[in-house]
Amino acid sequence: MREARKVPANNYIVAIERAWRVLEAFQGQSDVSLRDLTRRAGMVKSSVYRILFTLERLGYVERGTSGYSVSPKLTLLAGDGGRPLRGLGDMALPFMREVLRRFQETVNLGVLEEGEVVYLRVLESPHPFRLAAHAGMRSPVYSSALGKSLLAHRTRAEVEEVLRLKPPRALTPRTVRNKFDFFRELDRVRLRGYAVDNEEDARGARCVGVPVMGADGKVAAALSISGPSSRVAASRDREFAEALRQAARQIETLLGYAPRPAAASGGGGR
């Protein structure tokens, strides 16, 4: 029997242990106070503060008005981009509020999970007649602007797998039901930089959506504006898309996404 190899005690890095104790002290919660983190970690307040300061500078911890939260950048290290990113809804909130303030239409944030769009956060329009989802709600990828934005930059094999899990079905007369037509639609989304749901998910409803890229260069989430087709008119699609792109870029910065330099020919895009 081979004798277990002894590891020298001086290989153990105490500073890493202390940093990890602070991260574990969050216990999956957001907006945790310095006092609570100090108590849970069993460390002195000054040490916890310095660790939090360092983690915040590195982008792994965020400091809000009521405490600290673990950032989505830490979740991305696990490589599990298919699950909702912890804290992403809170991160996106101020930028979503600005879009809502400007257009007075419902603003949505969603991610891809098990072949469907999962809504992480929804800010409802103040109009009496409005379209509204709610956090936790699911919708098809093939009929929504969020879903098209989430899929447009994935490989054909990945999209095929999503459609296998949730085959398209007719929700309205305009729903794309043929997967080859759907692939052509995704080509159009990539070309113009935004997705449109033109009464494909519900009669009388239109949505415009854009992707949100993560630190790994892949689509982490999507943002959309939704409302009655009389107000979210096709003539305003580009205006809506540009506002959503601005919000997406700000969220992407917080996520650690670094766009690649444009090619010399001037082509390419997000």
SEDRENKOL-575373 format. One record per residue (C-alpha): residue number from 1; residue in three letters; chain; y, x, z. Coordinates in Angstrom, 3 decimals. Each point is the difference from the previous one (the first is absolute). Layout:
BEGIN
num, residu, chaine, c2, c1, c3
NUM, ALA, A, Y, X, Z
...
//
This chain:
BEGIN
num, residu, chaine, c2, c1, c3
1, MET, A, 0.000, 0.000, 0.000
2, ARG, A, 3.375, 1.407, -1.030
3, GLU, A, 2.409, 0.558, 2.852
4, ALA, A, 3.259, -1.949, -0.274
5, ARG, A, 2.911, 2.168, -1.043
6, LYS, A, 2.606, 0.357, 2.698
7, VAL, A, 3.580, -0.667, -1.040
8, PRO, A, 2.602, 2.245, 1.652
9, ALA, A, 2.217, -1.928, 2.367
10, ASN, A, 3.113, 1.544, -1.536
11, ASN, A, -0.677, -1.931, -3.244
12, TYR, A, 1.027, -3.201, 1.792
13, ILE, A, 3.641, -0.865, -0.816
14, VAL, A, 1.529, -1.860, 2.922
15, ALA, A, 3.132, -0.996, -1.935
16, ILE, A, -2.110, -1.976, -2.508
17, GLU, A, -1.830, -1.732, 2.837
18, ARG, A, 3.300, -1.065, 1.557
19, ALA, A, 1.360, -1.291, -3.308
20, TRP, A, -3.161, -1.998, -0.561
21, ARG, A, 0.163, -1.450, 3.511
22, VAL, A, 3.471, -1.285, -0.841
23, LEU, A, -1.233, -1.566, -3.259
24, GLU, A, -2.936, -1.625, 1.791
25, ALA, A, 2.453, -1.414, 2.549
26, PHE, A, 1.354, -2.385, -2.657
27, GLN, A, -3.280, -1.958, 0.242
28, GLY, A, 0.695, -1.682, -3.357
29, GLN, A, 3.349, -1.394, 1.176
30, SER, A, 3.498, 0.243, -1.447
31, ASP, A, 3.328, 0.511, 1.771
32, VAL, A, -1.532, 1.715, 3.034
33, SER, A, 2.545, 1.400, 2.433
34, LEU, A, 0.167, 3.669, 0.983
35, ARG, A, -0.759, -1.039, 3.562
36, ASP, A, -3.209, -1.808, -0.978
37, LEU, A, -1.138, 2.840, -2.255
38, THR, A, 0.597, 2.487, 2.820
39, ARG, A, -2.011, -2.107, 2.429
40, ARG, A, -2.895, -0.550, -2.414
41, ALA, A, -0.175, 3.638, -1.071
42, GLY, A, 0.115, 1.236, 3.600
43, MET, A, 2.602, 2.608, -0.847
44, VAL, A, 3.533, 0.831, 1.070
45, LYS, A, 2.789, -1.856, -1.773
46, SER, A, 1.666, 3.096, -1.459
47, SER, A, -3.227, 1.161, -1.660
48, VAL, A, -0.676, -3.429, -1.507
49, TYR, A, 3.558, -0.166, -1.305
50, ARG, A, -0.286, 3.394, -1.726
51, ILE, A, -3.310, -0.976, -1.595
52, LEU, A, 1.443, -3.301, -1.222
53, PHE, A, 3.056, 1.800, -1.354
54, THR, A, -2.235, 2.377, -1.982
55, LEU, A, -2.250, -2.785, -1.311
56, GLU, A, 3.060, -2.001, -1.007
57, ARG, A, 1.423, 2.966, -1.935
58, LEU, A, -3.361, 0.343, -1.780
59, GLY, A, -0.012, -3.691, -0.882
60, TYR, A, -2.998, -1.038, 2.095
61, VAL, A, 1.953, -1.916, 2.651
62, GLU, A, 2.967, -2.330, -0.400
63, ARG, A, 2.661, -0.719, 2.609
64, GLY, A, 1.469, -3.479, 0.158
65, THR, A, 2.497, -1.751, 2.248
66, SER, A, -2.684, -1.064, 2.486
67, GLY, A, -2.448, 2.892, -0.129
68, TYR, A, -2.272, 2.146, -2.144
69, SER, A, -2.599, -0.952, -2.626
70, VAL, A, -2.633, 1.906, -1.955
71, SER, A, 1.055, 0.189, -3.672
72, PRO, A, -2.163, -0.927, -3.005
73, LYS, A, 0.024, 3.680, -0.987
74, LEU, A, -2.499, 0.699, 2.790
75, THR, A, -2.271, -2.812, -1.202
76, LEU, A, 0.029, 1.471, -3.508
77, LEU, A, -1.686, 3.161, 1.308
78, ALA, A, -3.189, -2.041, 0.401
79, GLY, A, 0.019, -0.605, -3.752
80, ASP, A, -0.576, -3.735, 0.463
81, GLY, A, 2.662, -1.223, -2.410
82, GLY, A, -1.735, -3.347, -0.523
83, ARG, A, 0.836, -1.316, 3.455
84, PRO, A, 3.393, -1.206, 1.181
85, LEU, A, 2.093, 2.889, 1.280
86, ARG, A, 0.875, -0.264, 3.654
87, GLY, A, 3.713, -0.544, 0.488
88, LEU, A, 0.761, -0.444, -3.703
89, GLY, A, 1.331, -3.515, 0.561
90, ASP, A, 2.446, 1.236, 2.632
91, MET, A, 1.006, 2.932, -2.196
92, ALA, A, 0.745, -2.241, -2.973
93, LEU, A, 1.837, -2.681, 1.982
94, PRO, A, 3.624, 1.252, -0.263
95, PHE, A, -0.320, 0.532, -3.761
96, MET, A, -1.624, -3.405, -0.482
97, ARG, A, 2.832, -1.578, 1.983
98, GLU, A, 2.525, 1.526, -2.364
99, VAL, A, -1.812, -1.497, -3.026
100, LEU, A, -0.126, -3.381, 1.759
101, ARG, A, 3.704, 0.213, 0.867
102, ARG, A, 0.898, 0.750, -3.609
103, PHE, A, -2.113, -2.614, -1.780
104, GLN, A, -0.813, -2.601, 2.668
105, GLU, A, -3.575, -0.229, -1.325
106, THR, A, -3.285, 0.634, 1.814
107, VAL, A, -0.949, 3.696, 0.200
108, ASN, A, -3.631, 1.065, 0.410
109, LEU, A, -1.832, 3.208, 0.897
110, GLY, A, -3.711, 0.220, -0.789
111, VAL, A, -2.928, 2.411, -0.222
112, LEU, A, -3.367, -0.047, -1.738
113, GLU, A, -2.993, -0.786, 2.186
114, GLU, A, -3.506, -1.020, -1.097
115, GLY, A, 1.174, -0.999, -3.466
116, GLU, A, 2.889, -2.197, 1.186
117, VAL, A, 3.662, 0.283, 0.883
118, VAL, A, 0.584, -0.098, 3.743
119, TYR, A, 3.559, -0.862, 1.050
120, LEU, A, 1.258, 2.405, 2.672
121, ARG, A, 3.474, -1.476, 0.365
122, VAL, A, 1.876, -2.973, -1.455
123, LEU, A, 3.723, -0.749, 0.295
124, GLU, A, 0.619, -3.612, -0.971
125, SER, A, 2.866, -1.213, -2.138
126, PRO, A, 2.607, -2.089, 1.867
127, HIS, A, -0.048, -2.599, -2.811
128, PRO, A, -1.552, -3.355, 0.963
129, PHE, A, -2.186, 0.191, -3.120
130, ARG, A, -1.709, 3.378, 0.062
131, LEU, A, -3.271, 1.806, -0.442
132, ALA, A, -1.437, 1.505, 3.137
133, ALA, A, -3.164, 1.732, 1.040
134, HIS, A, -0.719, 1.395, 3.451
135, ALA, A, -1.230, 3.305, 1.371
136, GLY, A, -3.770, 0.218, -0.237
137, MET, A, -0.257, -2.402, -2.926
138, ARG, A, -2.068, 1.061, -3.024
139, SER, A, 0.542, -0.692, -3.684
140, PRO, A, -1.671, 1.015, -3.289
141, VAL, A, 1.010, 3.255, -1.647
142, TYR, A, -0.198, -1.308, -3.556
143, SER, A, 2.529, -2.816, 0.401
144, SER, A, 2.661, 1.603, 2.209
145, ALA, A, 2.762, 2.539, -0.572
146, LEU, A, -1.117, 1.789, 3.152
147, GLY, A, -3.568, 0.254, -1.270
148, LYS, A, 0.996, 1.286, -3.433
149, SER, A, 2.288, 2.588, 1.601
150, LEU, A, -2.830, 1.154, 2.260
151, LEU, A, -2.458, 0.369, -2.900
152, ALA, A, 2.126, 1.247, -2.896
153, HIS, A, -0.201, 3.671, 1.036
154, ARG, A, -3.684, 0.023, 0.904
155, THR, A, -2.790, 1.159, -2.267
156, ARG, A, -1.800, -2.427, -2.276
157, ALA, A, -3.156, 0.432, 2.086
158, GLU, A, 1.881, -0.918, 3.182
159, VAL, A, 1.474, -3.113, -1.628
160, GLU, A, -3.433, -0.976, -1.353
161, GLU, A, -1.393, 0.206, 3.534
162, VAL, A, 2.781, -2.212, 1.373
163, LEU, A, -0.609, -2.614, -2.714
164, ARG, A, -3.719, 0.150, 0.735
165, LEU, A, 0.673, -0.787, 3.644
166, LYS, A, 2.441, -2.817, -0.817
167, PRO, A, -0.495, -1.252, -3.578
168, PRO, A, 3.075, -1.729, -1.515
169, ARG, A, 0.071, -3.785, 0.002
170, ALA, A, 2.547, -2.488, -1.297
171, LEU, A, 2.652, -0.815, 2.598
172, THR, A, 2.483, -1.344, -2.559
173, PRO, A, -0.066, -0.275, -3.813
174, ARG, A, 1.751, 3.405, -0.114
175, THR, A, -2.492, 1.935, 2.149
176, VAL, A, -1.530, 2.981, -1.805
177, ARG, A, -3.767, -0.564, 0.094
178, ASN, A, -1.270, 2.561, -2.510
179, LYS, A, -0.270, 3.527, 1.427
180, PHE, A, 0.980, 1.587, -3.299
181, ASP, A, 3.195, -2.069, -0.023
182, PHE, A, 0.532, 1.091, 3.587
183, PHE, A, -0.282, 3.681, -0.958
184, ARG, A, 2.623, -0.571, -2.704
185, GLU, A, 2.216, -1.604, 2.618
186, LEU, A, -0.387, 3.074, 2.230
187, ASP, A, 1.033, 2.158, -2.965
188, ARG, A, 3.203, -2.036, -0.247
189, VAL, A, 0.616, 0.415, 3.741
190, ARG, A, -0.262, 3.785, -0.280
191, LEU, A, 2.241, 0.049, -3.064
192, ARG, A, 2.894, -1.972, 1.483
193, GLY, A, -0.484, 1.122, 3.625
194, TYR, A, -0.336, -3.426, 1.602
195, ALA, A, -2.375, -2.974, 0.041
196, VAL, A, 0.672, -3.694, -0.565
197, ASP, A, -1.881, -3.087, 1.129
198, ASN, A, 1.286, -2.648, -2.403
199, GLU, A, -1.429, -3.182, 1.529
200, GLU, A, -3.464, 1.594, -0.043
201, ASP, A, -0.736, -0.523, 3.690
202, ALA, A, 1.790, -3.332, 0.511
203, ARG, A, 1.825, -2.393, -2.305
204, GLY, A, 3.774, 0.330, 0.142
205, ALA, A, -0.121, 3.341, 1.817
206, ARG, A, 0.962, 3.468, -1.238
207, CYS, A, -0.230, 3.431, 1.618
208, VAL, A, 1.120, 3.516, -0.870
209, GLY, A, -1.706, 2.984, 1.641
210, VAL, A, -0.003, 3.815, 0.108
211, PRO, A, -2.389, 2.580, 1.464
212, VAL, A, 0.674, 2.120, 3.091
213, MET, A, -1.490, 3.497, -0.228
214, GLY, A, -1.539, 1.848, 2.939
215, ALA, A, 0.041, 3.672, 0.922
216, ASP, A, -3.225, 0.550, -1.959
217, GLY, A, 1.703, -1.093, -3.230
218, LYS, A, -1.961, -3.235, -0.179
219, VAL, A, 1.201, -3.577, 0.385
220, ALA, A, 0.080, -0.838, 3.704
221, ALA, A, 1.552, -3.473, -0.170
222, ALA, A, 2.158, -2.300, -2.124
223, LEU, A, 3.258, -1.902, 0.442
224, SER, A, 0.907, -3.277, -1.675
225, ILE, A, 2.629, -2.719, -0.237
226, SER, A, -1.319, -3.541, -0.395
227, GLY, A, 1.597, -3.366, -0.503
228, PRO, A, 0.253, -3.081, -2.206
229, SER, A, 0.083, 0.858, -3.694
230, SER, A, 3.391, -1.699, -0.225
231, ARG, A, 1.501, 2.716, 2.259
232, VAL, A, -2.296, 2.987, -0.600
233, ALA, A, 0.651, -0.303, -3.720
234, ALA, A, -1.286, 2.380, -2.658
235, SER, A, 3.582, 0.934, -0.882
236, ARG, A, 0.311, 1.640, 3.447
237, ASP, A, -3.312, 1.875, 0.042
238, ARG, A, 1.564, 3.416, -0.531
239, GLU, A, 2.640, -0.633, 2.648
240, PHE, A, -2.666, -0.997, 2.522
241, ALA, A, -2.210, 2.939, -0.996
242, GLU, A, 2.765, 2.574, 0.436
243, ALA, A, 0.822, -1.276, 3.503
244, LEU, A, -3.686, 0.110, 0.912
245, ARG, A, -0.312, 3.518, -1.409
246, GLN, A, 2.900, 1.164, 2.160
247, ALA, A, -1.699, -1.435, 3.085
248, ALA, A, -3.343, 1.486, -1.061
249, ARG, A, 1.516, 3.460, -0.428
250, GLN, A, 1.398, -0.090, 3.527
251, ILE, A, -3.375, -1.012, 1.420
252, GLU, A, -1.719, 2.671, -2.080
253, THR, A, 2.269, 2.652, 1.485
254, LEU, A, -1.099, -1.034, 3.479
255, LEU, A, -3.627, 0.069, -1.115
256, GLY, A, 0.404, 3.558, -1.243
257, TYR, A, -0.313, -0.706, -3.723
258, ALA, A, 1.439, 2.738, -2.211
259, PRO, A, 0.401, -1.059, -3.664
260, ARG, A, -1.092, 2.502, -2.607
261, PRO, A, 2.815, 1.486, -2.129
262, ALA, A, 0.509, -1.847, -3.284
263, ALA, A, -1.539, 1.597, -3.058
264, ALA, A, 2.290, 2.017, -2.281
265, SER, A, -0.387, -2.615, -2.735
266, GLY, A, 1.598, -2.589, 2.251
267, GLY, A, -3.076, -2.208, 0.081
268, GLY, A, -2.063, -1.164, 2.931
269, GLY, A, 0.901, -1.939, 3.092
270, ARG, A, -1.296, -1.123, 3.316
//
